[in-house]
Amino acid sequence: MTTKLRLLPYKEYKGVEKIYSVIFYYLPVFGRMYRRRVELCLDQCKGGENILEVGFGSGLTFLNLSEKYKQIHGLDLTCDVKVVGQVFASRNIHANLRNGNVLSMPYTDNQFDTVLLISILEHLKPDELAQAFQEIKRVLKPGGQIVYGVPVERPFMVFMFRLLGYNIRDHHFSTEIEVREAAEKVFKKEHVHAMKAFPSFFGHVYEIGHFTKAN
């Protein structure tokens, strides 16, 4: 059964600089694609003791992740971890949240069952991907999984970003191919899935990767 993204009422999300971006998930048509890419990533998360989400932002995945994992950990560059934590603590979801960078993570070796990154790795430069994946490997338990989602660079995706006021080249430095190839050098590939746009004739717009660390 496909995961359905559980969301709080829009105005309850707090703690990120661009909180208005959360509204994209609630839009009638465009929101469907935004939610679907997250749902496909969540589908790959197997559950277990603990998960680390890198780039968790306002915590959009936390309601779903709390159903699969006993403990949620989060690492984010800029969000106010105290404010985001309070939003979910009031719902009895006590996430361990920190500010930090995927290139040098403040966690012990072999700590997590799953590391999740949704729309994060494309923001790294190609020569930084190897370091990021080595760090993720370090903090994963043997047999643990990494699940990531990255945009597929097609004219439709570039056009949609422009509608939102973004020049994709100012924000995305690595393509889905570069991310996938870098992951394959470090992990065992379990599954890579491409998500189609709505309507589908626009082609694939997002890629979800599921890889595991060797035992």
N, C-alpha and C positions, 0 to 999 in steps of 0.2 A: 504494500500500500504506500502510495506517495505521501511524503510529509506535507502537511499544510502549515505554512508559517503562521505562528501565533503572534499577534501584535497587541501592544497596549494601545489605548486611545492616543492619538497623535500628540496631544498637548502634554501627555505625561512623560514623554522623553525629554531628558535634560542632560547637561554636562558636556556637550560638544559645541564647538565654535559655530559650525554651520548646521544648526538644528533644523533649519528649514528643509534641508535635503531629505529628511525623514519623510516628508510629505510625498515624495516620489513613490513610496511603497503603497500609498492609498489612492493613487490616481486610477481611473477606470481601465484604461488600455495599457499605458506605459507602466503603470504599477504592477500589472500582471507579469510583465517580463522581469521587473525588479524583484518581485517576490519569488518567481519561479527559479531564478538563478540561485537564490539562497536555499530554496527547498531542495534543489538537486544536490547541493553540497551537504545539507543535513541528512539526506537519504543515505549518503556514504558513511556517515559517522556511526560506528558500530555500538557505541556505548561502553561503559566501564567505570573505573574508579574516578578518573579525572581527565579533563580536557583543557587544553590551552587554546584560546582563540587569540590570534595575533591581529590587531587592528579591529577590536570589537566595537569601537565607536560608542554609540548610545546603548548598546546591548540588545540589538534587535533579535539576536538568536537565543537569548538567555532563557526565555520561556520554554522553548523546545529543548534546549540542551539540558535543562534541569530535569527533564523527564528521562534522559538517557544516561546521565553521569551523576555521581554522588557529589563531585566538587567541580565547579567551574573556576578556571583561572583565566585572566585576561591581561594582555599587554597591548598598550596603545601609546602612540607618540605624544598626543596632544590633549586627549580628553581629560576632564576633571574626574579622576577615579573615585573621589569621595562622593561627589554628587550622583554619578551613575550608580555607584554601589548602594546608595541610600534608596534610589528608585526601586531597586529589586529587593533590598533587604526588607522593605515594607510589605513585600509579597512572599517573604520567607525564602528568598533565594539569596544566599550569602556568598557572593562571588568574591574571589581573591583577586583584586585588580591592581595593576601597577602601570606606571609610565615607563616606557623603555622601547628599545629598538630590536628588531628581529636579527640584526647582525651581531648583537652581543646581548644575549638574554640572561636575566638574573635568576636562573633556575639551575638546580642540580642535574647531574647526568641521570638518564634513565628514569625520568619523573612522570611522564605523561603517557596515557593510552592513545590519545589523539591530539594532533596539532591541526587546527583549522585556520585557514587564511582565505577570506572572501574579498576579492578585489584589492589585494595588497601587493602581490609579487610583481605586477606590471609597473608599479611605481619604482621598483629597483632598476638600476642600470644593469645591463647584461653581465658586466664583470663583478657585480655584487651578488648575483644569484647563487654562485657556488658557495660563498661564505654563508649565505642565509640557509641554504639546505644543509650544510654541515652543522650549523647551530641547531637546526630543527632535529637532525639526526641525533645529536648529542643529548637533547632533553627527552627524546622519545624512549620509551621502554623497548627492549628487544621484542620484535613482532608488532610494535605500535604502528599506527597509521598516520599519514599526513593526507589531509584533504584540502584542496585549494580550488578556487575559481578565479579565472582571469578572462577579460574581454577578448573576443576574436576581432581583430582589426579588419573590418569591412567598411565600404562606403556608408552603409546604413548606420553603423555604430558611430562613425565619425560625425555623420549628419545629426544623429540624435544628441550627441554630446554638444554640438554647436547650438542646438535648440535650447539646451540648458545653460548656455553661456560659457561653455568650456572649449578651449582648443586642446584636443586630446594629446597633442605633442608636448604641451606644457606640463602634462601630468603623467603620461605613460611613456616609459623608456624601454620596456621589454615586451616583446610580442608573446603570444601564447605558445608559439613554436620554440622560442628561446627558453621560456619557462619549462616547458615539457622536456626539452633536451637536457637542461641542467638537472632536473629532477631524476631523469633516467640514469645519470651518472652516479647518483648517490643512493637511490632507493630501488626497490623492486616495483615495477609497474603492475598494478592490479586492474585498473580500469581508467580509461579516459573517455569522456562523453561530451559531445558538443550539443549545445542547446540552440534550437532554431528560434528565429524571431517570430513575432506575431504581427502580421501574417507571415507564413512560412516562406513565401517566395523571396523574402529578403535574405534568406540563408542563415547560416550559423552565426550567432552573435556572442556566445559565451562558451567557455570550455571548463569542464570540471575534471580535475585529476585526483586519482586515489592511488597512493603508493604506500609501501610498507618498509619498515626497517628490518633487516635480517635478524634472525634470532642469534 
